[in-house]
Amino acid sequence: MKKLIFFLLLLLAGFNLMAQQDGGTYRAQLPEITMDSTSSLHIISPEPIRYVDISSHAVAGDLPEENVLRLKWVPDSTGNLSSGADNLGVVTVIGQTFIAQYQLLSAAATPGSKLAASYDILPQHIRPLHLPVEISTPQLRSHALSLLARRNPSAIRTAKQYGISAELNHVYTLGDLILLDITYHNSTNLGYDIDELRFKIEDKKITKATNVQSVEIRPIWQLYPIGSFKRSYRNIYVLKKATFPASKILSVELSEKQISGRTIILKIKYRDILEADNF
């Protein structure tokens, strides 16, 4: 009798272990989002969206912004919906560090005032992903804002031309990333409309007899978008780690939209990057 009881306990423990190892996420467990056919639904992600899957052809989606998913019923599909709530499938959203899934429901008979126009992806709705991401956008933003909050010492590098001055305030490294804190000042009465900002590795000294070798580097992220400024403009730029010899410099070229077309170049030495602080 004792052997039988022991065997039953072992069998029960085995079933419990199998149940605990079930890694499935079932549709009945997914949070629900109800849509109607009269307006779009916007799903807002806390970080840029990398991938979206919509399991039903009844719903179309696009990304008007990097962290916003817009969903709408396909017009031909709405005629087949009955009154009440119908299953429109599952939408899967993958960000830089998470995956979130929702069950989409149609509600032809639900008053529009009771339906959400936008839906935030909440922490309790996400599962972490171990993707090869050096650092997420929210983390970059946090570090960039912390740089802006710090007291400015004397500028590391400066440049001045046409009444526009450029200052390199800080250089920080974060893993394989380089963060540049740059401020521009306008001492003229003419506002500055930024055309573009270019980062290039160039020869330190250029003569007519030499061939100029220039390699452009594009920032992978910046805190604020390019715009215009009347008196001052400060921004944080993030570059991938790059190495270059002492005979080269990192050139930061700010150019203005025509007709004025004022251009100023800030030259950063490799030593400035080697001596950078880190987070």
Secondary structure in CASP SS format (residue, H / E / C, confidence):
PFRMAT SS
TARGET T0000
AUTHOR 0000-0000-0000
METHOD secondary structure of the structure
MODEL  1
M C 1.00
K H 1.00
K H 1.00
L H 1.00
I H 1.00
F H 1.00
F H 1.00
L H 1.00
L H 1.00
L H 1.00
L H 1.00
L H 1.00
A H 1.00
G H 1.00
F H 1.00
N H 1.00
L H 1.00
M H 1.00
A H 1.00
Q H 1.00
Q C 1.00
D C 1.00
G C 1.00
G C 1.00
T C 1.00
Y C 1.00
R H 1.00
A H 1.00
Q H 1.00
L C 1.00
P C 1.00
E E 1.00
I E 1.00
T E 1.00
M E 1.00
D C 1.00
S C 1.00
T C 1.00
S C 1.00
S C 1.00
L E 1.00
H E 1.00
I E 1.00
I E 1.00
S C 1.00
P C 1.00
E C 1.00
P C 1.00
I C 1.00
R C 1.00
Y E 1.00
V E 1.00
D E 1.00
I E 1.00
S C 1.00
S C 1.00
H C 1.00
A C 1.00
V E 1.00
A E 1.00
G E 1.00
D E 1.00
L E 1.00
P E 1.00
E E 1.00
E C 1.00
N C 1.00
V E 1.00
L E 1.00
R E 1.00
L E 1.00
K E 1.00
W E 1.00
V C 1.00
P H 1.00
D H 1.00
S H 1.00
T H 1.00
G C 1.00
N C 1.00
L C 1.00
S C 1.00
S C 1.00
G C 1.00
A E 1.00
D E 1.00
N E 1.00
L E 1.00
G E 1.00
V E 1.00
V E 1.00
T E 1.00
V E 1.00
I E 1.00
G C 1.00
Q C 1.00
T C 1.00
F E 1.00
I E 1.00
A E 1.00
Q E 1.00
Y E 1.00
Q E 1.00
L E 1.00
L E 1.00
S E 1.00
A E 1.00
A C 1.00
A C 1.00
T C 1.00
P C 1.00
G H 1.00
S H 1.00
K H 1.00
L C 1.00
A C 1.00
A C 1.00
S E 1.00
Y E 1.00
D E 1.00
I C 1.00
L C 1.00
P H 1.00
Q H 1.00
H H 1.00
I E 1.00
R E 1.00
P E 1.00
L C 1.00
H C 1.00
L C 1.00
P C 1.00
V C 1.00
E C 1.00
I C 1.00
S C 1.00
T H 1.00
P H 1.00
Q H 1.00
L H 1.00
R H 1.00
S H 1.00
H H 1.00
A H 1.00
L H 1.00
S H 1.00
L H 1.00
L H 1.00
A H 1.00
R C 1.00
R C 1.00
N C 1.00
P C 1.00
S C 1.00
A C 1.00
I C 1.00
R E 1.00
T E 1.00
A E 1.00
K E 1.00
Q E 1.00
Y C 1.00
G C 1.00
I E 1.00
S E 1.00
A E 1.00
E E 1.00
L E 1.00
N E 1.00
H E 1.00
V E 1.00
Y E 1.00
T E 1.00
L E 1.00
G C 1.00
D C 1.00
L E 1.00
I E 1.00
L E 1.00
L E 1.00
D E 1.00
I E 1.00
T E 1.00
Y E 1.00
H E 1.00
N E 1.00
S C 1.00
T C 1.00
N C 1.00
L C 1.00
G C 1.00
Y E 1.00
D E 1.00
I E 1.00
D E 1.00
E E 1.00
L E 1.00
R E 1.00
F E 1.00
K E 1.00
I E 1.00
E E 1.00
D E 1.00
K C 1.00
K C 1.00
I C 1.00
T C 1.00
K C 1.00
A C 1.00
T C 1.00
N C 1.00
V C 1.00
Q C 1.00
S C 1.00
V E 1.00
E E 1.00
I E 1.00
R C 1.00
P C 1.00
I C 1.00
W E 1.00
Q E 1.00
L C 1.00
Y C 1.00
P C 1.00
I C 1.00
G C 1.00
S E 1.00
F E 1.00
K C 1.00
R C 1.00
S E 1.00
Y E 1.00
R E 1.00
N E 1.00
I E 1.00
Y E 1.00
V E 1.00
L E 1.00
K E 1.00
K C 1.00
A C 1.00
T C 1.00
F C 1.00
P C 1.00
A C 1.00
S C 1.00
K E 1.00
I E 1.00
L E 1.00
S E 1.00
V E 1.00
E E 1.00
L E 1.00
S E 1.00
E E 1.00
K C 1.00
Q C 1.00
I C 1.00
S C 1.00
G C 1.00
R C 1.00
T E 1.00
I E 1.00
I E 1.00
L E 1.00
K E 1.00
I E 1.00
K E 1.00
Y H 1.00
R H 1.00
D H 1.00
I H 1.00
L H 1.00
E C 1.00
A C 1.00
D E 1.00
N E 1.00
F C 1.00
END
